[in-house]
Amino acid sequence: MKQRPRIIIIGAGFGGLFAARALANKPVEALLVDRQNFHTFTPLLYQVATCALDPSDIAYPVRSIFRQNKNIHTLLGDVIAVDYTARQVTIQTHQGLRQEPYDYLIIATGSTPTYFGNDAFRAHALELRTLSDAVQLRNHILTKFEQAAWSQESAEVEALTTIVVVGGGPTGLETAGAIYELYNHVLSREYSQRDLRARVILVEMLPHLLAPYPATLRDAALAQLQSLGVEVILERPLTHVAADHITLGDGRVIPTHTLVWSAGVSASPLADMLDVPLARGGRLPIQPTTEVIGRERVYAVGDITYLEDADGQPYPMLIPVAQQQGILAAENILADIDGRSSHPFSYHDRGIMATIGRRRAVAWIYNRIPLRGYMAWLAWLALHLLTLLGFRNRLSVFLNWVWNYFTYDRSVRIILEQQQSTLWPQPISTSPPPNMVQ
């Protein structure tokens, strides 16, 4: 019997997952490699971090997704080398190193936070890219509030209850709004020995929030964020970050023990393994077919890639781009196997949206219809609920949202200490930025 072509997919984020789905039950063997055994619904990471959802509500086991697809196999491991000449990848697993050959390779390892050359900031910053990041941030903000409840120094209390979020994109707005609601509508009611109120500050170096949005929606987002109680500082970059304070470009010093970084991302470090000239942000240049330029039978999708649209602008690092490129890469590989022509990427843009807090959001539907406030918030809720994997997850999230809305309660307020795994010394993110748009 003729051996079926073997396809390795690196990364079980949205791009890799949709590529594997497109290959399910096709005359190929596919191996999906990821350093986690679950797919994370990254748009709701901030809700795990702010005690609104349990981690299991937004994670779904990869093996369960492909339980009925006998040609899709999964491997828990971290790719540490790609030999594009011999067509094999080296994977670090619990059992040791494995060499896995491929006929075609799809790289979908997403992106990682960037500090724009200020790597010293990383030591005192909290990120929100993975499920572990979300649990770590939840632990941190709950611990700081516990410390503030018993501190005798007013200046220390102020620093412990001041949270700075850097970045005026959807992730920054969602995180700032959710933290404010957690502190000032939930936790403040539970510390009867003293009056604790949190101060949440959003810092953005540009003169506006939500850069890709039209000006009217930018202004609406700013007004809604301020009406919630979040302080917004525009046109001020960070110049210094320490454990107990930050310094802005105008010299202002803000005492704080909590800095959440959501200011930007760069391509996954795996891009360096292909030994090709990289584009802006360390992204892999790909052809319109999603094949990596200069590397035969190697495809890349999602945040790690650089491809320009008809206007000469790179496609944004968004979940729908990763999903659509993942499907196209799989279809073009099947076409190549059958001797058919490949198709170029054509992005079906359904618009963008961002939530700010309860009854607060902005949406730019199909880049034509602006929504703001309550209607945009309902659209955001419906979209994310429908696109979440698994009926149990959808039901659990829906019930939590209903409970939170009517009671202002956040039930997952537990401090869960984590131990760093020693299996993979240097994590690679396999998910796109945590903002869900369609």
N, C-alpha and C positions, 0 to 999 in steps of 0.2 A: 504493500500500500504506500502511495506517495505521501511523504511527510508534509503536513500542512504548514504554511508560513507561520513563523513565530514573531509576535509583536510584544515588545516590552513597553509599558507605560510607567513613567516615573512620576509619581504624585497622584494622590487620591483627592485633590481639591476639585473644584468645579470643572476645570478643563479636562483633567485626567478621568474623572468620573463619567463625563458625557462621552468622551472618546471610547471608554470601555463599554458603555451602554450601546454605542453604535456598532461595536464589534460583537456584541452578544449574539450567540447562535449563528454566527457567520462561519465559513469554512477556514478559520484561522485559529491558532492558539494564542491567547493573550495572557501576559503576566503583568499584574498591577502591583507596583512596589511603592510602599509608603512606610515612613517611620512610625506611624500610628495605625492602629487597626480599625480606625473609624474615620468617617467623613464628618467634618465640622461645618455646620451652617453658620458661617462667619458673620453674616449681618446681625445676628443676635448675640454676639459675644459680649457686647456691652451690658446686656441684660443679665447675663451670668455674673459679670463683674459687679453689678449693682444690686445683687440679691433678688432680682425679679424672677429668675429662672434657675432651675437646677442644671448642672452641666450635661446630664443625660438627656435633657429636653432638646438640645441642639446638636447632639452627636448621634450618628447612626453607624452600626458596625458594617464595615465594607463587605465582609463575607455574607451578611444577611441580604445585602443589596443584590448580590449575584448568586444567590443560593440555587436558583433554577437554571443558571447558565453554565453548562458543563465545560465550555471552552474558555471561561474566564477564571484565572487562578490568581491568588493574592499571596504576597510575600511581605512579611514584616521585617523591614530592614532599611538601611540608609545607604544610598549609592555614593561611593567614595571615588570611583574612577569610571571613565567611559573610554573604551578603545574603539574608535570609529573605524579604524583600519581592519581590525580582526572582528569587528561587530560583536562586541561583548561588553558587559558592564560588570564591575566589581561591587558587591553588596556586602556591607557589614551586618550580620545577623547575630542573634543570641548564640548560635552554634559556631560562629566564626565567619570567615570570609567565604563568599560564594562567587563563582564566575558563571554568569548567565549569558548565553549567546542569543542573538536576535537576528531576524531578517529585516525588521523595521523597528525604529525607536521613536517613541513620542515622549517629549520632555514637557512636563506640566508642573514644575516645582514652584511656581508662583513668585512671590517677592518677599523682601525682608525690610524692616524699617531702616531708613537712612537718616543720618544726623547732619548731612550736608557739610561734612568735614569737621564737625564738632564732636568727634567721637568721645571726648571726655564727658559729655553730657550723659552718655549711656549708663555710667556707673550709678547715677542717682535718678534715673528715669524708669517709669513703668510703661510697658508696651501692651498692646491689645491686638495680638495677631493670632494667637493660638488659644486653645481651651485652657492650657496650663497658665498662660498669661492672665486669662480672665479670673481664674481661681486665685492666683497670686494677688491680683489687684483687689479682689473681694477681701482676702485676708488682710491686706494692708490697710484699707480704708476702715474696716471694722476695728482692727487693732489700734489705729491712731485715735479713733473715737473713744475706745476704752481707756486709753492713756490720758486723753483730755479730761475725762470724767473725774479723774483722781489727781490731776496735776494741781499744784498750789500756786503756780506762776502764771499770771494772766498772759504774759507774752508767749509763754510756751503753749498755753491753751489755744491762743490765736493761730500759732504756726501749725499746730496739730489739726486744727479744724479748717485750715485753708487749703483748697485743692486747686492746682493750676493745670489746665488742659492746654496743650500747645497744638495748634492746627485748626484752621477754620473750615475744613472739609466736613462731609457728612459724619464721619466717625467722631470728630471732635465735638460737633454739636450734639450728637446723640449721647455721647459719654458725659459731657458737661451737664446737660439737662437731666439725665438720669441720676447722676451723683447728687445734684442739688435736691431733687425730689426725695431721694433716699435719706439724705441727712436731715433735711428740714421738714419733711412730712412724716417720717417714720422713726428714725433714731432719736430725734429731739424729744419725742414723747416718752422715751423709755429711760431717761436719766433724770430722775426726780430730784437728785441731790443738788443739781445746779442747772442753770439755763445754758444749754449748748446750742449754738446756731452755727452752721457751716457757711463759709464764704467760698464760692466757686468762681474762678476767674478763667476766661478763655482768652488766649493770646494768639494773635495772627499777625504775621509780618506784612501781609498785603493790606491795602486800604479797604478791603471788603471780605465778606465771608463767601463760601461756595462759589469759587471762581468760574466753573462752567455754566452757572445759572444766569438767566437774564437779570438785569439790574433790579426790576421790581420784586422778584423773588428773593434776591439777596437782601434787599431792604426789609422785606417781610420777615425773613429768617432772623435778622438782627433784632427787629422789634419784638418778635415772639420770645427770643432768648432772653432779652432784657426784661420783658414783662414777667417771665418766670422767676427772675431774681439773680440770674447769672451776670456777672460783670464781664464786659467785653473790652479788650484792649487791642486796637488795630494799629498797624504800621509801627510795631515795636518788636524787633527781633530779640531773642535771648542772647546775652553775651557771656553769662556765667551761671553755672548750676552747682550748688553744693547740697549737702545732706539736709540742711535746715533753711535754705533760702535760695532764691533765684535773683538774677540781676537782668534788667531790660536794657535795651539800647540807649534809652534816655537817662540811664543811671539809677532808675528807680529800683529799690530792693524790696522784694516781697517775701516775708518769712513764710515758709511752707515746708512740710515734710512729705508732700505728695505732688509729684510731677508726672502727669500722664502724657506720653509723647504720641501724637498722631499727625505729625507734620509732613510725612512723606515716606515713600518707599523706593527701593531700588530692586533690580532683578535678583533672583536667587543666585547664590554663589556657584551653583552647578553650571551656570553658563560658561564659566572659565574652563571647564573640563573639555569643551569642544575645540579649544584652540583656534577660534576664529575671531576676527576683529569685532568688537562689541560696539553697539550703538549707545546713545545717551542713556544714562542710568544703568549701564552694564547689561542692557537688554540684547538678546540674540536677534540679529537681523534675519528675517524669514522672507521667503517668496510668497506671493499671494496664495499659493497652494498650501502654505504653512510649512513647507520644507525649508530646513535651515540652509541658508546660502553657503555653498562650499562644502556641504556635508551630505553625501548621497544617502538616501533612505533614513535620514534623521529629520524628524518633524518636531516642532515646538509650538505650544499654544499658551494663551493666557498672558499673565503679567510678565513672564520672562521674555516675551517676544517684542520685537520692534517691527511694525509694518505701517506704512503710511497710507492714508485714504486718498481719495481723488483730489482733495484740496492740499495734499502734501503734509497733512498733520498726522502724527502717530495715533493709532487707535488707543483709546483710554484703557487704563488698567482697571477694568470693571468686570463683574461676574458674567453678564451676558456675552461679552466679547470672548471670554474664556470658554463658556459653554458652546457657543457657535463655532469657534475655532476647533474645539475638541471634536465635535461632530464632523466637521469638514476634513480634519486630518485623518480620521478613521475612514471616511468615505473615499478620500483620495488614495489611501493605501490599498483599499479593496479594489479601486479602479486600476491602480498600477499592477496589482497581482493579476487581474483579468485582462490586462493589455488595453484598457480603456483610457481615455483622456481625463486628466485631472481638472478640477474646477477651481476658480479663484475665490478668495474670500469676499463675501458681500455682507456687510454688517446690517442687521435689521434692528435699528435703534428705536426702542419703545419709550425712551425718555429716562428721566432721572428723578429721584425723590430723596428727601431726608426728613427724619422726624426729630423733634426738638424736646418734646415732653407730651404729657397728656393733652389732647386736643390741639396740639401745636405741631405743624409740619409744613413743608412746601413740596410741590411736585410740578414737574415740567413734562406733561404727558405727550409722548410722540414729538417732543420739542415744539409743540404748538399750543397746547392747552395748559395754562397756568392754574394751579390750585394752591390754596394756602389755608392754614387754620384747620378747622374741624374736618372738612371734606378731604383735604390732603392727608390728614392723620388716618381717617378711615380707609383711604386707598392704600396707604402704607401698611396698615394692619392686615388688610385682606390679601395683598400681594405676598407678604412674607408668610402668612399662614398657609396659603395655597402652595407655595413653593418649598415649604419645609418637608423633608423626607419622613415618611412613616406616619401612619394614622395615629399611633399612640403618641408620638411627639406632637402632632398637630392638636390632638385633644388635650394633652397636658398643657401645652402652651396657651391654648384658648382659655382653659379653665383658670390658669394662673393670671392671665390678663384680666379676665372678668373679676376675679377676686381682688387683684391689685387696684382695679379701677374704682370699685365700690367701697373698699375698706382702707385704701392707702397703705396696705400692709405688704411687706416683703418677707415671705416665709423662709427663704433660704439664707438666713443670717447666721451662718456658722463659720467659725474660723477653722479652716482645715489646713494644717501644716503639710507641706509637700516636701518630698525628698527628691533631689535631682537624680535622674537616671544616669548611670555610668556607662550605658551601652553605646551611646553616640555622643562624643564630646562636643560636637559643634552642630546644633540643630539647623535644619533647613526648612523654611516654611513652604508648605505645599498648597497654600490657599491664596486666593485673590484678596484685595482689600475688603474689609468687612463692611461694605455698603452695598445693599442689594437693590439693583435697579433693573427694570425690564424695558 
